Amino acid sequence: MAERIRIVQRSEIPAGTGKVIVAEGRVLAVFNVEGRFHAVENTCPHRGGPLGEGSLEGAVVTCPWHGWQFDVCTGASPRNPNVSVRCVPLEVQGDDIFLLTE
């Protein structure tokens, strides 16, 4: 059964932005895509750049270090189908966003 851990409030992440969150020993990048929240591991697979500090355009985040891009809904790179980042399950209840762990 999945455990829910409160990590942030919706109001802390305005639409079209992301935020770096440390929870349960993990560093996550949480994004607000038109009111829907998605999380990926914060580390870009290219050179370890902080995805949560990147720019978000639609559902695509661009790593601030070298410009690699990832769809925050799927984790897939729109430029290279062989590269992806791990998505992390979230649940939203009211203004709270929860990390779901197994």
N, CA, C and O atoms as a GROMACS GRO file, in nm:
protein
  408
    1MET      N    1   0.084  -0.118   0.000
    1MET     CA    2   0.000   0.000   0.000
    1MET      C    3   0.089   0.125   0.000
    1MET      O    4   0.185   0.133   0.076
    2ALA      N    5   0.056   0.221  -0.084
    2ALA     CA    6   0.135   0.343  -0.096
    2ALA      C    7   0.114   0.432   0.027
    2ALA      O    8   0.004   0.443   0.080
    3GLU      N    9   0.221   0.495   0.068
    3GLU     CA   10   0.216   0.591   0.177
    3GLU      C   11   0.215   0.731   0.116
    3GLU      O   12   0.282   0.756   0.016
    4ARG      N   13   0.140   0.822   0.177
    4ARG     CA   14   0.133   0.960   0.130
    4ARG      C   15   0.214   1.049   0.224
    4ARG      O   16   0.197   1.045   0.346
    5ILE      N   17   0.301   1.130   0.165
    5ILE     CA   18   0.383   1.222   0.243
    5ILE      C   19   0.362   1.363   0.188
    5ILE      O   20   0.391   1.389   0.071
    6ARG      N   21   0.312   1.453   0.271
    6ARG     CA   22   0.288   1.590   0.227
    6ARG      C   23   0.422   1.656   0.196
    6ARG      O   24   0.512   1.656   0.280
    7ILE      N   25   0.434   1.715   0.075
    7ILE     CA   26   0.562   1.773   0.037
    7ILE      C   27   0.557   1.923   0.010
    7ILE      O   28   0.657   1.991   0.026
    8VAL      N   29   0.441   1.975  -0.032
    8VAL     CA   30   0.432   2.116  -0.068
    8VAL      C   31   0.285   2.152  -0.084
    8VAL      O   32   0.199   2.065  -0.098
    9GLN      N   33   0.257   2.282  -0.082
    9GLN     CA   34   0.121   2.328  -0.109
    9GLN      C   35   0.112   2.375  -0.254
    9GLN      O   36   0.207   2.430  -0.310
   10ARG      N   37  -0.005   2.354  -0.314
   10ARG     CA   38  -0.027   2.396  -0.452
   10ARG      C   39   0.007   2.542  -0.472
   10ARG      O   40   0.066   2.579  -0.574
   11SER      N   41  -0.029   2.625  -0.377
   11SER     CA   42  -0.009   2.770  -0.389
   11SER      C   43   0.139   2.809  -0.395
   11SER      O   44   0.170   2.921  -0.434
   12GLU      N   45   0.229   2.719  -0.358
   12GLU     CA   46   0.372   2.748  -0.362
   12GLU      C   47   0.432   2.730  -0.501
   12GLU      O   48   0.547   2.769  -0.526
   13ILE      N   49   0.354   2.670  -0.593
   13ILE     CA   50   0.405   2.645  -0.728
   13ILE      C   51   0.304   2.702  -0.829
   13ILE      O   52   0.212   2.631  -0.869
   14PRO      N   53   0.320   2.827  -0.868
   14PRO     CA   54   0.226   2.887  -0.964
   14PRO      C   55   0.229   2.814  -1.099
   14PRO      O   56   0.328   2.749  -1.132
   15ALA      N   57   0.122   2.827  -1.175
   15ALA     CA   58   0.113   2.764  -1.307
   15ALA      C   59   0.232   2.807  -1.393
   15ALA      O   60   0.271   2.923  -1.395
   16GLY      N   61   0.288   2.709  -1.464
   16GLY     CA   62   0.400   2.736  -1.554
   16GLY      C   63   0.535   2.743  -1.486
   16GLY      O   64   0.633   2.789  -1.546
   17THR      N   65   0.541   2.697  -1.360
   17THR     CA   66   0.668   2.701  -1.287
   17THR      C   67   0.697   2.565  -1.223
   17THR      O   68   0.613   2.475  -1.223
   18GLY      N   69   0.817   2.554  -1.170
   18GLY     CA   70   0.858   2.434  -1.098
   18GLY      C   71   0.927   2.471  -0.969
   18GLY      O   72   0.962   2.586  -0.946
   19LYS      N   73   0.944   2.372  -0.885
   19LYS     CA   74   1.009   2.394  -0.755
   19LYS      C   75   1.086   2.268  -0.717
   19LYS      O   76   1.038   2.156  -0.739
   20VAL      N   77   1.204   2.287  -0.660
   20VAL     CA   78   1.283   2.175  -0.610
   20VAL      C   79   1.235   2.143  -0.469
   20VAL      O   80   1.224   2.232  -0.384
   21ILE      N   81   1.206   2.015  -0.446
   21ILE     CA   82   1.156   1.968  -0.316
   21ILE      C   83   1.244   1.852  -0.271
   21ILE      O   84   1.274   1.762  -0.349
   22VAL      N   85   1.284   1.854  -0.144
   22VAL     CA   86   1.357   1.742  -0.085
   22VAL      C   87   1.260   1.668   0.006
   22VAL      O   88   1.205   1.725   0.101
   23ALA      N   89   1.239   1.540  -0.023
   23ALA     CA   90   1.145   1.461   0.056
   23ALA      C   91   1.192   1.316   0.060
   23ALA      O   92   1.229   1.258  -0.042
   24GLU      N   93   1.188   1.258   0.179
   24GLU     CA   94   1.224   1.117   0.195
   24GLU      C   95   1.361   1.086   0.138
   24GLU      O   96   1.381   0.978   0.082
   25GLY      N   97   1.456   1.179   0.151
   25GLY     CA   98   1.591   1.157   0.104
   25GLY      C   99   1.607   1.170  -0.047
   25GLY      O  100   1.714   1.139  -0.101
   26ARG      N  101   1.504   1.216  -0.116
   26ARG     CA  102   1.508   1.233  -0.260
   26ARG      C  103   1.495   1.381  -0.294
   26ARG      O  104   1.430   1.458  -0.223
   27VAL      N  105   1.557   1.419  -0.406
   27VAL     CA  106   1.544   1.556  -0.455
   27VAL      C  107   1.456   1.549  -0.580
   27VAL      O  108   1.492   1.485  -0.679
   28LEU      N  109   1.341   1.616  -0.573
   28LEU     CA  110   1.242   1.611  -0.679
   28LEU      C  111   1.222   1.748  -0.741
   28LEU      O  112   1.244   1.851  -0.677
   29ALA      N  113   1.180   1.748  -0.865
   29ALA     CA  114   1.137   1.870  -0.932
   29ALA      C  115   0.986   1.857  -0.953
   29ALA      O  116   0.941   1.768  -1.024
   30VAL      N  117   0.910   1.947  -0.891
   30VAL     CA  118   0.763   1.943  -0.900
   30VAL      C  119   0.719   2.061  -0.986
   30VAL      O  120   0.761   2.174  -0.963
   31PHE      N  121   0.635   2.032  -1.086
   31PHE     CA  122   0.593   2.133  -1.183
   31PHE      C  123   0.442   2.146  -1.185
   31PHE      O  124   0.368   2.050  -1.162
   32ASN      N  125   0.396   2.269  -1.213
   32ASN     CA  126   0.254   2.299  -1.230
   32ASN      C  127   0.230   2.324  -1.379
   32ASN      O  128   0.269   2.428  -1.432
   33VAL      N  129   0.166   2.229  -1.444
   33VAL     CA  130   0.134   2.241  -1.586
   33VAL      C  131  -0.016   2.266  -1.596
   33VAL      O  132  -0.097   2.173  -1.590
   34GLU      N  133  -0.053   2.393  -1.611
   34GLU     CA  134  -0.192   2.433  -1.624
   34GLU      C  135  -0.279   2.377  -1.512
   34GLU      O  136  -0.390   2.328  -1.537
   35GLY      N  137  -0.230   2.384  -1.389
   35GLY     CA  138  -0.306   2.339  -1.273
   35GLY      C  139  -0.292   2.192  -1.239
   35GLY      O  140  -0.348   2.146  -1.139
   36ARG      N  141  -0.219   2.118  -1.320
   36ARG     CA  142  -0.193   1.977  -1.291
   36ARG      C  143  -0.047   1.964  -1.247
   36ARG      O  144   0.042   2.025  -1.306
   37PHE      N  145  -0.024   1.886  -1.143
   37PHE     CA  146   0.109   1.878  -1.084
   37PHE      C  147   0.178   1.747  -1.122
   37PHE      O  148   0.118   1.639  -1.118
   38HIS      N  149   0.305   1.760  -1.158
   38HIS     CA  150   0.386   1.646  -1.200
   38HIS      C  151   0.522   1.657  -1.133
   38HIS      O  152   0.571   1.767  -1.107
   39ALA      N  153   0.582   1.542  -1.106
   39ALA     CA  154   0.715   1.541  -1.044
   39ALA      C  155   0.807   1.446  -1.118
   39ALA      O  156   0.765   1.339  -1.164
   40VAL      N  157   0.932   1.486  -1.128
   40VAL     CA  158   1.038   1.402  -1.184
   40VAL      C  159   1.157   1.411  -1.091
   40VAL      O  160   1.167   1.502  -1.009
   41GLU      N  161   1.248   1.315  -1.106
   41GLU     CA  162   1.374   1.326  -1.034
   41GLU      C  163   1.441   1.455  -1.079
   41GLU      O  164   1.437   1.488  -1.197
   42ASN      N  165   1.501   1.527  -0.988
   42ASN     CA  166   1.554   1.661  -1.018
   42ASN      C  167   1.682   1.658  -1.102
   42ASN      O  168   1.721   1.762  -1.155
   43THR      N  169   1.747   1.546  -1.117
   43THR     CA  170   1.877   1.539  -1.182
   43THR      C  171   1.867   1.507  -1.331
   43THR      O  172   1.813   1.403  -1.369
   44CYS      N  173   1.919   1.596  -1.414
   44CYS     CA  174   1.924   1.573  -1.558
   44CYS      C  175   2.023   1.460  -1.587
   44CYS      O  176   2.133   1.461  -1.531
   45PRO      N  177   1.988   1.364  -1.671
   45PRO     CA  178   2.078   1.252  -1.698
   45PRO      C  179   2.202   1.291  -1.780
   45PRO      O  180   2.295   1.211  -1.791
   46HIS      N  181   2.204   1.410  -1.836
   46HIS     CA  182   2.319   1.450  -1.917
   46HIS      C  183   2.440   1.479  -1.830
   46HIS      O  184   2.542   1.411  -1.840
   47ARG      N  185   2.430   1.579  -1.745
   47ARG     CA  186   2.543   1.616  -1.658
   47ARG      C  187   2.499   1.650  -1.516
   47ARG      O  188   2.573   1.716  -1.442
   48GLY      N  189   2.380   1.606  -1.478
   48GLY     CA  190   2.335   1.625  -1.340
   48GLY      C  191   2.274   1.759  -1.310
   48GLY      O  192   2.261   1.796  -1.193
   49GLY      N  193   2.236   1.834  -1.412
   49GLY     CA  194   2.176   1.966  -1.390
   49GLY      C  195   2.045   1.958  -1.313
   49GLY      O  196   1.977   1.855  -1.316
   50PRO      N  197   2.010   2.067  -1.243
   50PRO     CA  198   1.889   2.070  -1.160
   50PRO      C  199   1.765   2.104  -1.242
   50PRO      O  200   1.740   2.222  -1.271
   51LEU      N  201   1.688   2.004  -1.281
   51LEU     CA  202   1.572   2.027  -1.366
   51LEU      C  203   1.470   2.121  -1.303
   51LEU      O  204   1.403   2.196  -1.374
   52GLY      N  205   1.456   2.118  -1.172
   52GLY     CA  206   1.361   2.205  -1.103
   52GLY      C  207   1.393   2.352  -1.114
   52GLY      O  208   1.308   2.436  -1.085
   53GLU      N  209   1.514   2.383  -1.155
   53GLU     CA  210   1.553   2.522  -1.174
   53GLU      C  211   1.545   2.562  -1.322
   53GLU      O  212   1.576   2.676  -1.358
   54GLY      N  213   1.502   2.469  -1.407
   54GLY     CA  214   1.491   2.496  -1.549
   54GLY      C  215   1.364   2.570  -1.585
   54GLY      O  216   1.276   2.588  -1.501
   55SER      N  217   1.356   2.613  -1.710
   55SER     CA  218   1.236   2.683  -1.756
   55SER      C  219   1.135   2.582  -1.807
   55SER      O  220   1.171   2.480  -1.867
   56LEU      N  221   1.008   2.611  -1.780
   56LEU     CA  222   0.899   2.523  -1.819
   56LEU      C  223   0.818   2.590  -1.929
   56LEU      O  224   0.770   2.702  -1.912
   57GLU      N  225   0.805   2.522  -2.042
   57GLU     CA  226   0.724   2.573  -2.152
   57GLU      C  227   0.623   2.465  -2.187
   57GLU      O  228   0.659   2.361  -2.241
   58GLY      N  229   0.497   2.490  -2.157
   58GLY     CA  230   0.397   2.385  -2.169
   58GLY      C  231   0.430   2.279  -2.067
   58GLY      O  232   0.437   2.307  -1.948
   59ALA      N  233   0.450   2.156  -2.113
   59ALA     CA  234   0.487   2.046  -2.022
   59ALA      C  235   0.634   2.009  -2.035
   59ALA      O  236   0.676   1.906  -1.981
   60VAL      N  237   0.713   2.091  -2.106
   60VAL     CA  238   0.854   2.057  -2.130
   60VAL      C  239   0.944   2.147  -2.048
   60VAL      O  240   0.939   2.270  -2.057
   61VAL      N  241   1.029   2.083  -1.966
   61VAL     CA  242   1.128   2.157  -1.888
   61VAL      C  243   1.261   2.150  -1.962
   61VAL      O  244   1.298   2.047  -2.019
   62THR      N  245   1.333   2.263  -1.960
   62THR     CA  246   1.465   2.270  -2.021
   62THR      C  247   1.568   2.283  -1.911
   62THR      O  248   1.562   2.375  -1.829
   63CYS      N  249   1.663   2.191  -1.908
   63CYS     CA  250   1.768   2.192  -1.806
   63CYS      C  251   1.848   2.322  -1.819
   63CYS      O  252   1.889   2.360  -1.929
   64PRO      N  253   1.870   2.392  -1.707
   64PRO     CA  254   1.941   2.520  -1.713
   64PRO      C  255   2.090   2.507  -1.746
   64PRO      O  256   2.152   2.608  -1.780
   65TRP      N  257   2.147   2.389  -1.737
   65TRP     CA  258   2.290   2.375  -1.762
   65TRP      C  259   2.324   2.360  -1.910
   65TRP      O  260   2.410   2.432  -1.960
   66HIS      N  261   2.258   2.268  -1.980
   66HIS     CA  262   2.297   2.241  -2.119
   66HIS      C  263   2.179   2.231  -2.215
   66HIS      O  264   2.198   2.192  -2.330
   67GLY      N  265   2.059   2.266  -2.170
   67GLY     CA  266   1.945   2.274  -2.260
   67GLY      C  267   1.874   2.143  -2.293
   67GLY      O  268   1.789   2.141  -2.382
   68TRP      N  269   1.907   2.035  -2.224
   68TRP     CA  270   1.834   1.911  -2.250
   68TRP      C  271   1.690   1.930  -2.205
   68TRP      O  272   1.664   2.002  -2.109
   69GLN      N  273   1.596   1.866  -2.276
   69GLN     CA  274   1.454   1.886  -2.248
   69GLN      C  275   1.384   1.755  -2.215
   69GLN      O  276   1.419   1.648  -2.266
   70PHE      N  277   1.282   1.767  -2.127
   70PHE     CA  278   1.204   1.651  -2.085
   70PHE      C  279   1.060   1.691  -2.064
   70PHE      O  280   1.030   1.799  -2.013
   71ASP      N  281   0.969   1.602  -2.105
   71ASP     CA  282   0.827   1.621  -2.079
   71ASP      C  283   0.803   1.580  -1.934
   71ASP      O  284   0.829   1.465  -1.897
   72VAL      N  285   0.755   1.672  -1.852
   72VAL     CA  286   0.740   1.643  -1.709
   72VAL      C  287   0.622   1.550  -1.682
   72VAL      O  288   0.612   1.495  -1.572
   73CYS      N  289   0.533   1.530  -1.780
   73CYS     CA  290   0.420   1.438  -1.763
   73CYS      C  291   0.461   1.294  -1.786
   73CYS      O  292   0.407   1.202  -1.724
   74THR      N  293   0.557   1.273  -1.876
   74THR     CA  294   0.597   1.136  -1.913
   74THR      C  295   0.742   1.104  -1.878
   74THR      O  296   0.779   0.986  -1.868
   75GLY      N  297   0.824   1.206  -1.859
   75GLY     CA  298   0.967   1.187  -1.834
   75GLY      C  299   1.048   1.174  -1.961
   75GLY      O  300   1.171   1.175  -1.956
   76ALA      N  301   0.983   1.161  -2.076
   76ALA     CA  302   1.052   1.139  -2.203
   76ALA      C  303   1.114   1.267  -2.258
   76ALA      O  304   1.063   1.377  -2.237
   77SER      N  305   1.224   1.250  -2.329
   77SER     CA  306   1.286   1.362  -2.400
   77SER      C  307   1.218   1.376  -2.535
   77SER      O  308   1.208   1.279  -2.609
   78PRO      N  309   1.169   1.497  -2.569
   78PRO     CA  310   1.107   1.515  -2.700
   78PRO      C  311   1.209   1.512  -2.814
   78PRO      O  312   1.172   1.499  -2.931
   79ARG      N  313   1.337   1.524  -2.782
   79ARG     CA  314   1.442   1.526  -2.883
   79ARG      C  315   1.511   1.391  -2.902
   79ARG      O  316   1.560   1.362  -3.011
   80ASN      N  317   1.515   1.309  -2.798
   80ASN     CA  318   1.585   1.182  -2.805
   80ASN      C  319   1.504   1.076  -2.730
   80ASN      O  320   1.502   1.076  -2.607
   81PRO      N  321   1.437   0.986  -2.802
   81PRO     CA  322   1.352   0.886  -2.736
   81PRO      C  323   1.428   0.786  -2.649
   81PRO      O  324   1.366   0.710  -2.574
   82ASN      N  325   1.559   0.785  -2.656
   82ASN     CA  326   1.638   0.693  -2.575
   82ASN      C  327   1.674   0.750  -2.438
   82ASN      O  328   1.737   0.682  -2.357
   83VAL      N  329   1.635   0.876  -2.412
   83VAL     CA  330   1.671   0.942  -2.286
   83VAL      C  331   1.543   0.984  -2.214
   83VAL      O  332   1.449   1.034  -2.276
   84SER      N  333   1.541   0.962  -2.083
   84SER     CA  334   1.425   1.004  -2.004
   84SER      C  335   1.467   1.028  -1.860
   84SER      O  336   1.578   0.993  -1.819
   85VAL      N  337   1.377   1.089  -1.785
   85VAL     CA  338   1.394   1.105  -1.641
   85VAL      C  339   1.279   1.030  -1.575
   85VAL      O  340   1.173   1.010  -1.634
   86ARG      N  341   1.301   0.990  -1.453
   86ARG     CA  342   1.202   0.911  -1.380
   86ARG      C  343   1.091   1.002  -1.327
   86ARG      O  344   1.119   1.102  -1.260
   87CYS      N  345   0.966   0.966  -1.358
   87CYS     CA  346   0.852   1.037  -1.302
   87CYS      C  347   0.823   0.984  -1.161
   87CYS      O  348   0.852   0.868  -1.130
   88VAL      N  349   0.768   1.069  -1.079
   88VAL     CA  350   0.740   1.034  -0.940
   88VAL      C  351   0.591   1.057  -0.915
   88VAL      O  352   0.541   1.166  -0.945
   89PRO      N  353   0.519   0.959  -0.862
   89PRO     CA  354   0.375   0.975  -0.843
   89PRO      C  355   0.340   1.075  -0.732
   89PRO      O  356   0.398   1.075  -0.624
   90LEU      N  357   0.242   1.159  -0.764
   90LEU     CA  358   0.192   1.258  -0.670
   90LEU      C  359   0.041   1.241  -0.656
   90LEU      O  360  -0.025   1.180  -0.739
   91GLU      N  361  -0.010   1.298  -0.548
   91GLU     CA  362  -0.155   1.307  -0.529
   91GLU      C  363  -0.184   1.446  -0.475
   91GLU      O  364  -0.113   1.495  -0.388
   92VAL      N  365  -0.289   1.508  -0.526
   92VAL     CA  366  -0.329   1.641  -0.479
   92VAL      C  367  -0.460   1.627  -0.404
   92VAL      O  368  -0.554   1.565  -0.452
   93GLN      N  369  -0.463   1.687  -0.285
   93GLN     CA  370  -0.586   1.689  -0.207
   93GLN      C  371  -0.598   1.827  -0.146
   93GLN      O  372  -0.518   1.866  -0.061
   94GLY      N  373  -0.699   1.901  -0.190
   94GLY     CA  374  -0.714   2.039  -0.145
   94GLY      C  375  -0.593   2.118  -0.192
   94GLY      O  376  -0.561   2.116  -0.311
   95ASP      N  377  -0.527   2.190  -0.101
   95ASP     CA  378  -0.408   2.268  -0.138
   95ASP      C  379  -0.279   2.189  -0.115
   95ASP      O  380  -0.170   2.240  -0.140
   96ASP      N  381  -0.291   2.066  -0.067
   96ASP     CA  382  -0.171   1.987  -0.036
   96ASP      C  383  -0.134   1.893  -0.151
   96ASP      O  384  -0.220   1.834  -0.216
   97ILE      N  385  -0.004   1.881  -0.172
   97ILE     CA  386   0.050   1.787  -0.270
   97ILE      C  387   0.128   1.681  -0.192
   97ILE      O  388   0.212   1.713  -0.109
   98PHE      N  389   0.097   1.555  -0.221
   98PHE     CA  390   0.157   1.445  -0.151
   98PHE      C  391   0.244   1.362  -0.245
   98PHE      O  392   0.208   1.341  -0.361
   99LEU      N  393   0.357   1.317  -0.195
   99LEU     CA  394   0.442   1.219  -0.262
   99LEU      C  395   0.386   1.083  -0.226
   99LEU      O  396   0.358   1.056  -0.109
  100LEU      N  397   0.369   0.996  -0.325
  100LEU     CA  398   0.323   0.860  -0.299
  100LEU      C  399   0.443   0.768  -0.301
  100LEU      O  400   0.518   0.764  -0.398
  101THR      N  401   0.461   0.694  -0.193
  101THR     CA  402   0.573   0.601  -0.184
  101THR      C  403   0.518   0.460  -0.165
  101THR      O  404   0.406   0.442  -0.118
  102GLU      N  405   0.597   0.362  -0.200
  102GLU     CA  406   0.555   0.222  -0.185
  102GLU      C  407   0.612   0.163  -0.060
  102GLU      O  408   0.587   0.046  -0.030
   0.00000   0.00000   0.00000
